[in-house]
Amino acid sequence: MIRSRVIGCGACLPANIVTNDDLAKRVDTSDEWIRERTGIRQRHIAVEGEKTSDMALGAAREALIDAGIDAGELDMIIVATTTPDESFPATATVVQSRLGMTRGAAFDVQAVCSGFIYGLSVADSLIRTGAARTILLIGAETMSRLLDWNDRATCVLFGDGAGAMVLQAHDGVGDNSDQGVLNTRIFSDGRLHDMLYTDGGVSSTQTVGKLKMQGKEVFKHAVTNIAAAIVASSQAAGLEIGDIDWFVPHQANQRILDGTARKLGIDPAKVISTVALHGNTSAASVPLALVTAVRDRRIKRGDLVLLEAMGGGFTWGAGLIRW
């Protein structure tokens, strides 16, 4: 059986850091208020002229170096983003050009904060069917460009950044002892649109719009849906939740991470959290957290790692990888 093995990963964050105290100078908030409600202490914010493709490229280059391959060996680039450089073409094609990749294909995936999980599902399917052998998957966002900086309920939550991984075809025996992606499970419910959306778009207002969110409702659905995705993925692999070594969640809010862990009886020490340093970087948050845990050697070869996220739409999902 063909498995999609992770052979490298990388990350890129804007150099510009905005702390809670910095935000308190702009809106009616405080470091204590933000920390108590979200767990966030700071976030990285792109400066003028710094684009999603710039961060995607930085993460891509790190991932390729980590994988020990060059761009000429890639068959495909997938960028998960809800903040592309332009309405078209795909930001993935910009990365493709700047990497010097002249073959294969490049395209974007849009599922907001679940984008990286959706992209993982697409990449894994393409590798399993033989349509591609080596795929660069990137989650990259400049969420700061969608924020109303006068709305303290939302502007304190988000940050910018990018994370990437290289997936390559690898022979497996077909059970949960295989190295690589064991399964992905993705879901959506469009009826919940009004809980998290932007009030603009190409065909509606011809503007980008600003992010709108019903925080309490998002929290409630996030814990329920993410927990369900974790259960679905672990059961599909014939595993108990206790068998999983590490959980790498979307970094939306520390309360959501804690609530999901309590609901499923997960040891908090197994949950990778970078929300305090990065805030919510949407599709970039899962790979950024993953890279952090790989670099500090918490995640090691052979570990079972479960990635999960929920985003606007609503979309949600999980992916289980033996590292």
Buried (B, 14 or more C-beta within 10 A) or exposed (E): EBBBBBBBBBBBBBEEBBBBEEBBEEBEBEBEBBBEBBBBBBBBBBEEEBBBBBBBBBBBBBBBEBBEBEBEBBBBBBBBBBBBBEEEBBBBBBBBBBBEBEEBBBBBBBBBBBBBBBBBBBBBBBBBEEEBBBBBBBBBBBBBBBBBEEBBBBBBBBBBBBBBBBBBBBEBEEEBEBBBBBBBBBBBEEEBEEBBBBEBEEEEEEEBBBBBBBBEBBBBBBBBBBBBBBBBBBEBBEBEBEEBBBBBBBBBBBBBBBBBBEBBEBEEEBBBBBBBBBBBBBBBBBBBBBBBBBEEEBBEEEBBBBBBBBBBBBBBBBBBBBB
